Amino acid sequence: MQLSRFTDYTLRVLFYAAIHDDRLVTLAEIATYYDISIEHLRKVVHALAKSGYLATFRGKNGGIKLAQSSAQINLADIVNQSEGEQPLINCAQQRCCLTNQCSLQDVLVEAQQAFIHVLNKYTLEDLLINPKMRTALISRSVT
C-alpha cells in the first residue's frame, strides 16, 4: 500500500505549519523548503482549509497556520480525508472469475482497517515530539 502524493504533501504542509505555529507561513516558503510545485501545494492547502485544519489569510502579509492544535489533528483522519475510504482493490469494478468465491477482498479490508487503526493512535503533535524531526524542520526553514 502506498499513500498518494497528495497525502504526502498534506502531511508535509501540516508538519511545516505546526513547527512554525508562532507565525504565518507561505506557500512559497513551503514549496521551497520541500522542493515541491507551488501549484500542487495550492490544492493541498485549499483542501486542508476547507476541512478546517488550516486557516488561510490573504494579502501581502498573508499566509497559513494551523486552525487547531497539532494535538487535535489525528493522522487517520488526515489520511482518510486525503485518500478517501476506498478499498485497496475494488472487485466490483473488475471482471474476475473468482469474484463471488475470492477471500482476498476480505483480507485486504482487514489489513486496511488495521492500518487506519494504527494511524488513529497518533496525532500530528505525536510526530513532532521527535527532536530530530523538529530540528530538521526548523534548521532548514526558509523565511
C-alpha positions as CSV (number, residue, x, y, z in Angstrom):
1,M,0.0,0.0,0.0
2,Q,1.3,3.4,-0.9
3,L,-0.1,6.8,0.0
4,S,-0.7,9.2,-2.8
5,R,1.5,12.2,-3.4
6,F,-1.4,14.4,-2.3
7,T,-1.5,12.8,1.1
8,D,2.3,13.0,1.4
9,Y,2.2,16.8,0.6
10,T,-0.8,17.2,3.0
11,L,1.3,15.7,5.9
12,R,4.3,17.9,4.9
13,V,2.3,21.1,4.9
14,L,0.9,20.2,8.3
15,F,4.3,19.4,9.7
16,Y,5.7,22.7,8.5
17,A,2.8,24.8,9.7
18,A,2.8,23.1,13.1
19,I,6.5,23.6,13.7
20,H,6.2,27.3,12.8
21,D,3.0,27.9,14.8
22,D,4.3,31.2,16.1
23,R,3.8,32.9,12.7
24,L,2.1,32.6,9.3
25,V,3.9,30.5,6.7
26,T,3.6,30.9,2.9
27,L,3.1,28.5,0.1
28,A,6.3,29.7,-1.5
29,E,8.2,29.1,1.7
30,I,6.8,25.5,2.0
31,A,7.4,24.9,-1.7
32,T,11.0,26.0,-1.4
33,Y,11.6,24.0,1.8
34,Y,10.4,20.7,0.3
35,D,11.2,21.5,-3.3
36,I,7.6,20.9,-4.3
37,S,5.5,22.6,-7.0
38,I,3.6,25.5,-5.6
39,E,0.6,24.5,-7.7
40,H,0.4,21.1,-6.0
41,L,0.6,22.8,-2.6
42,R,-2.2,25.2,-3.5
43,K,-4.6,22.3,-4.0
44,V,-3.4,20.7,-0.7
45,V,-3.8,23.9,1.3
46,H,-7.2,24.5,-0.2
47,A,-8.4,21.0,0.9
48,L,-6.9,21.5,4.3
49,A,-8.5,24.9,4.8
50,K,-11.9,23.6,3.5
51,S,-11.7,20.8,6.1
52,G,-10.8,23.1,8.9
53,Y,-7.2,22.1,9.5
54,L,-5.7,25.3,8.2
55,A,-6.6,28.9,8.5
56,T,-5.6,31.0,5.4
57,F,-5.0,34.7,5.3
58,R,-4.9,36.7,2.0
59,G,-2.9,39.7,1.1
60,K,0.7,40.9,1.2
61,N,1.3,39.7,4.7
62,G,-0.9,36.7,4.3
63,G,-0.1,33.0,4.8
64,I,-1.4,29.9,6.5
65,K,-1.4,28.5,10.0
66,L,-3.0,25.6,11.8
67,A,-6.6,26.2,12.6
68,Q,-6.5,23.8,15.5
69,S,-3.7,22.5,17.8
70,S,-1.4,19.8,16.5
71,A,-2.7,17.6,19.4
72,Q,-6.2,17.7,17.8
73,I,-5.1,16.6,14.3
74,N,-5.4,12.8,14.1
75,L,-3.3,11.1,11.4
76,A,-6.1,8.6,10.5
77,D,-8.5,11.5,9.9
78,I,-6.0,13.2,7.6
79,V,-5.2,10.0,5.6
80,N,-8.9,9.1,5.3
81,Q,-9.7,12.6,4.1
82,S,-6.8,12.7,1.6
83,E,-7.1,9.1,0.3
84,G,-10.8,8.5,0.7
85,E,-12.1,5.3,2.2
86,Q,-11.9,3.2,-0.9
87,P,-11.0,-0.5,-0.9
88,L,-7.4,-1.4,-1.9
89,I,-8.9,-3.4,-4.7
90,N,-12.4,-2.8,-6.0
91,C,-13.6,-6.2,-7.1
92,A,-16.9,-4.8,-8.2
93,Q,-15.3,-2.8,-11.0
94,Q,-13.3,-5.8,-12.3
95,R,-14.1,-8.8,-14.4
96,C,-12.8,-11.8,-12.5
97,C,-14.0,-15.4,-12.4
98,L,-13.3,-15.5,-8.6
99,T,-15.5,-12.5,-7.7
100,N,-18.0,-14.5,-5.7
101,Q,-15.6,-17.0,-4.2
102,C,-12.5,-15.0,-3.5
103,S,-11.5,-14.1,0.1
104,L,-8.7,-11.7,-0.9
105,Q,-11.1,-8.7,-0.6
106,D,-11.9,-9.6,3.0
107,V,-8.3,-9.9,3.9
108,L,-7.4,-6.5,2.3
109,V,-10.3,-4.8,4.1
110,E,-9.0,-6.2,7.4
111,A,-5.4,-5.0,6.5
112,Q,-6.7,-1.5,5.6
113,Q,-8.7,-1.3,8.8
114,A,-5.5,-2.3,10.8
115,F,-3.5,0.4,9.0
116,I,-6.1,3.1,9.9
117,H,-6.4,1.7,13.5
118,V,-2.6,2.3,14.0
119,L,-2.8,5.8,12.5
120,N,-5.7,6.6,14.7
121,K,-3.4,6.3,17.7
122,Y,-1.3,9.2,16.7
123,T,-1.7,13.0,16.3
124,L,0.4,15.5,14.4
125,E,1.9,16.5,17.8
126,D,3.0,12.9,18.5
127,L,5.2,13.0,15.4
128,L,6.6,16.4,16.1
129,I,7.8,15.3,19.6
130,N,10.8,13.7,17.8
131,P,13.7,16.2,18.4
132,K,15.4,15.2,15.1
133,M,12.3,16.0,13.1
134,R,11.8,19.3,14.9
135,T,15.4,20.3,14.3
136,A,15.2,19.3,10.6
137,L,12.1,21.4,10.1
138,I,13.5,24.4,12.0
139,S,17.1,24.4,10.8
140,R,16.3,24.4,7.1
141,S,13.4,26.8,7.3
142,V,13.0,29.4,4.7
143,T,11.8,32.7,6.0
